[in-house]
């Protein structure tokens, strides 16, 4: 086993640090003879003593228990799990990494590159389908090219044209050519900027999300009793984005008043996270609890936490992203996400662990809830919204909790047997 070599790693790190055995033993409060037994792998080590030795050697405990090559072994395991049509010899991974560290590093690097490219494909697929600026630019280029072709066809097919008409056609052809050149230049500049920019915006809702991201989804002014109107919105350029941001900030203020930060902190300290218990404790609906939990400062919940809100059509209204989470911003998302399943069962709380499929699967705990908006007039059908809290799962433990397999969208989902598939995946050939 790998942990049987912990003592050898301690000896190696001690020698690198230039410490004598007696000096290290004195620092961690044990005898030199006992440390000698540990370094020769004759005594197991763990718990506080391992942490103290790692601290004295200025390394992470995992470096001593797993070795510096642990990250490489983990990357190779991920590559083997993601392989299409191949079965790797997992029991020989350590031997392979030890005998051929260079080739093992190349394989791990190539796997990371494939994962990165797949994420890029997901993003570009979504943008090419739904980006409004890109769609308008493409329409401009194509319509201008069609106009040039029509004018050129008239000039080429008509034998005799009166001079004034020929001059007019030539003028139109020149103007359309200049317009095509400008449209193409604008399109290329937009794509170049989009590829390099960290903040990709295109519609007011994206501006809203970027504003909330910049503020960490937490507004101390409102937490201290201020109003949503007190928040400075000068960073937002369009009036539509400002209006939408005010709507979300008013909802944030309502949630903060219903669930004050200090009382939420006390509740989380008393017991493990349970949105239903919090809803009962604060006498609010589950949607309020899920929104409020997503707006807590870093460190309150222990794990990265995201949020998604949609309407009854499935259109995403708001997103707080979390690492590894890849739900398309504009439609055509996987219908198996609890966010959309909740719309089929309004007012029924849903808790589901999901595995987001891809080259490297990401696991999340999801809490979802759909509720009707308050009715304004009689005899009018309710308008529903759905909210989903997303919490990343780092240490996956096999238990009795059911797990749902979901994808970002059908186009880039590798689950070929899914009954909800709408179109073939571009990953069908193993990319």
N, C-alpha and C positions, 0 to 999 in steps of 0.2 A: 504494500500500500504506500501511497505517496507520503502520508503523514509519518511513516517510519523513518523518513530521511530528515525530519525536522531538526534533529540534533546536528547532523552534518551541515545543514544550512546555517545554523546558529554559529558553529565553529568557523565556517567560511566568512560570515558577515563580521564576526568578532575580529578575525585576522585582518580583514579589509579595513576595519575601523582602527586598527592598531592597538587594541585593548588586550591586556593580559587576562588570562582566565580568572585569576584571583580578583582583579579589578572589576570585571563584569559581575562576578559572583557577589562581591561586596555591594555593588550598586543595587542589585535586585534582592539582597537580603538572604542569600543562601550560601552554603559552604562551597569552596572550590572543588572539593571531591564530588559533591552532588552534581555540580555543573559539568564536571568531567564525565560522569555517567550519562548525563543528558546528551552531551556533544558526541558521545560514541553510540548514541541510539539505544542505550540500555535502560533508559527511563523515559516513559511517556511524559509529555508536557502539554499543558493546556490551561485554559482559564486565565486567572489574574497573572500567574507567573509568566505565561507566554506573552501577555500584553506588556508586562514590565520589561522583559528582555527585549521585545521589539522596540519599545520606547528608548531603552538604553542604547540600542544599535541604530536608532533613527530610521527604522523601516516599518512598513505595515505588517501586522501579524500574518496576513495571507502570504507574504513573500517567504516567510519562514515555514509555513505549513504546506504551501502549494508549490513554491519555487517560482523563480522569475519567468519560467516558461509557461506558467498557468494560463496566461492570457492567450498565448499561441495555441495551447491545447484546446481551450474553449472555442477559439475561432475555427479550428479544424473540425470540431464537433458540429458547429453550426453549418459549416460547408457540407459536411457529410449528410446532415439532416435535410438540407435543401437540394441535394443532388437529384436530378431527374433521370430515372431509369438506371441508376447506379447504386450498388450496395458496397459501402466502404467497410473495411475491417477495423471496427472501433476499438477492439482489444489491442490493436497494434499501433494506436495513435502515438503513445508516448515513445515507443521505440522508433517510429518514423521521425518524430520531431527531434529525437536525440541524435539519430544517425545522419539525418539530412535537414538540419535546421534552416539552411538557405532555401531549399525547395519548399519546406513547410511554410516559411514566411511568405514565399511567392504565392502559394496556394491561398493562404489566409488573406493576403492583400487583394488577390483577384476576386475572392468571394466578397470582400467589402466593397470592391468596385462594382460588382454586379448588383449588390443591394442598393448602392447609391444610384446607379443608373435606373433601376426599377422604380425607385421613388421619383426620379426625374420624369420617367415616362408617365407615372400616375399624375404628376402635377401638370405636365404639358398636355396630356390627354384631356384633362379637365379644362384647361385654359383654351385649347384649340376648339373645344366644343361650345364653351359658354362665355368666353371673355368678350364683353360687349365692344370694347375698343378694337380688339383684333378683328371681330366680325365686321365692324363698320369699315375698317381699313381694307380688308379683303374685298368687301363689296365695292368700295371706291376704285380699287385697282382693276377688278374684273369688269366693272361697268365702263370705265374709261378705255380699257383695251377693246371692249366690244364696239364702242363708238369709233375708235380708230380703224378697226377692221371694216366696219360698215362704210365709212368714208373712203377708205382705200379701195374697197370693192367697186364703189360707184366710179371712181376715177379710172380703175383698170378695165372695167367692163363696158363703159360707155365710150363709143367711138368719137362722137362729136359733142362737145360741151361748150356752151357759150362762154366767152372769156370771163364775164362777170361772175357766172356760176362757178367756173373753174377756180377763180381767185378766192371765192368764198369757201369752197371745199378745201383749198390749200390752207387758208387761214384757220378753218376749223381743225384740220389735221394737225397744224402746228400747235394750236392751243391745247388740244387733247393730248398731244405728245408731251408738252410741258407739264400738264396736270398729272399725267401718268408718272413722269419722272419724280415730281414732288411727292405724290402718294407713295410711290415705292420707297423713296428716301425716308419718308416719315415712318413707314411700316418697319423698315430695317432698323431705324433708330429706336423705335419702340421695343422691338425684340431684343436689341442689344442692351438697352437700359433695363428691361425686365429680367434678363439673365444675370445682370450684375448687381441689381439693387436688392437690398435686404428687405425693404418694405414694398411689397407688390400690391398696389391698389388699382382699382378699376371702376368700382361702383361705390355709392355712399356707405353701404353696409361694411365694406372692407375698410373704409376710413374709420368707421365707428370701432371696429374690432382693433385696428391699429392704435387708436386712441386709448382704448381700455388696456391693451397690452403695454403701452408705454407707461401707464399708471399702475401696473401690476394688478389690475382689476380690483383695486382697493383705494378708497378715497377717505382719508382721515378727516377732512372737513365735514363730510356728511356723518361719519361715525361720532363726531363730537357734537352733533345736533344741528349742523348747518343744513341749508337747503340745496337742492340739486342745481338751482340757478346760480349758486355761488361758485361753481366750478368754471374755470377759465377754458373756453372752447376756441380760442384764437388759433390754435394749431390746426383746426379743421377749416378747409377752404370753402367747401360748398355749403349752401344753406340747407340742402337736404340732409347732409351728414350731421350738421349741427342739430337739426330738428330730431333726427333719429336718436342721436346721443342724449339729448334732453329726455326723450321718452324712456330710454334705458336707465338714465340716472335717477329719474323719478321713481322707477320701479326699485332701483337699488336703495333709495332713501326709505321707501315703504318697508322693504325687507329689513333694513337696519333698525328701524323703529320697532318692528315686530319682534326682532331677535337681536337685542343689544349685544355688542361684542363681548363685554365682560361676562354676561350671563351665558353666552354660548361657550366661552372658554371654560367656565365652571362646569357646565354640563359635559363637555368633552373630557374633562379631567376626572369626572366621577365614574364614567362608564365608557365602554367601547362605542365607536361610531355606529349609530342606528338611526337613520333618518326618520323612521316611523315614531320612535320614542321621542325624538326631538320635536316632531310635529305635535305630539300629544302634550309634551311639556310646555311648549310655547303657545299652544292653541292656535296653530296656523295650519294651512294646507301643506301637502308634501312638496308642491312646486316651490313654495317660498323657502322651505328648508334646503332643497337642492340648489337653488340659486344662491342662497346665503352661504352655504358651505363652499361653493366655488369662489366666493368673493373674500374668503378669509385670508389673512396674511400668511406668507410662507412659514411653515413650521407648525401651524395649528393642527394639521391633519396628518403630518408625518410623511405622506406620499404625494407626489405630484397629482393634481386634481384639475380636470377640465370640465367644460360644460357645453352642451349643444341645445339650442331651442329651435323648434320648427313649427310650422302651421299645419293645418289639416291636409294640405296638398303635398306635404313632405319637403317644402322649400325651407332651406336653412335660414333662420332669421338672425342667429347670433351664435358665435363659436368662441370658446376659450380653449385653445389648443393645449395638448399635452404631448410630450415626446413620444414618437412612434405612432401617434393617432393619425390616421389618413382617411378621413371621410371627405369626399368631394364637396367643395364649397357650393357648387351650382348643380343641384339635381343629379339624377341617375345614380344615387348612392345605393348601397346594398340594402334591400328591404328587410333583411334579417336583424338589423340593429335594433336593440330594445327601444330606441327612440321612436321608431316607426311601428313596432309591435304594440306599443302603448296606445297608439291611436285606434287600434282595433278593440281595445278594452279600456275605455275612458274611466277615470277615477279608480282604477285598479293599480296599486303599486307593483312595480316589476323590479326584481333584483336578478341580475344575470351576469355570470362570468363569461366573457367572450374571448375567443382567440381570433385576432385579426390576421388573416392568412397573407402570405407573401414569402419572399425568400427567407426572411427572418420573422417568425411569428411574434406578434406582440399580444400580451395578455392584459385584459382590463376587467375590473369590477364595475358594472354599470347599474345605476339606479335610474329608472325611468317612470314618468307619470304624465298622463294626459288629462286635461281638464277643460271644461267649457268656459269661454269668456262670459262675463255677466251680460244678460239680455237687456237691450235698450227699449224694446217695444214688445207688445204681446204678439203671440202667434208667429214668432220668427225662430227659425231653427238655430241651435247653438253653434257658435264658432269655436272650434277646438284648437288648442295648442299643446305641444308636447315638449317636455324638458328631460334631459338625460345628464346625470352626473357621471363622469368618467374618472376612474382612479387606476393608475398603473399598478401592475402586480410584478414585483421584482423577483421574489422567491416563490415560485409556483410549487405548491404542495398538493399531491393527489388527495382528493377528498371526495365526499359524496355530492358535492355541488355540481349541478349540470353545467356543461360548457357548450356554448353556441359557437359555430364556426361562421365567421362573417368575412367579407372582403371589402376593399375600398369601393370598387365598382366592377361590374361584370367584365369590362374590357381588360382589366389588369388583375383579375382574380384567378388563382390557379385551381380552384375547386371545380373540377370538370363535371362532377356528379351532382352539383347543386340543382335542386328542383325549381329554384327561383331564378335561374339564369335567363337573362334576356337576350344576350348575344354572345358569340364565341369569344374567348379570351385571346388576346394577342400573345399570351404566354403559352399557348397550346403546343408550340414546337420546342418548348424547353428554354426559352430565353430567360 
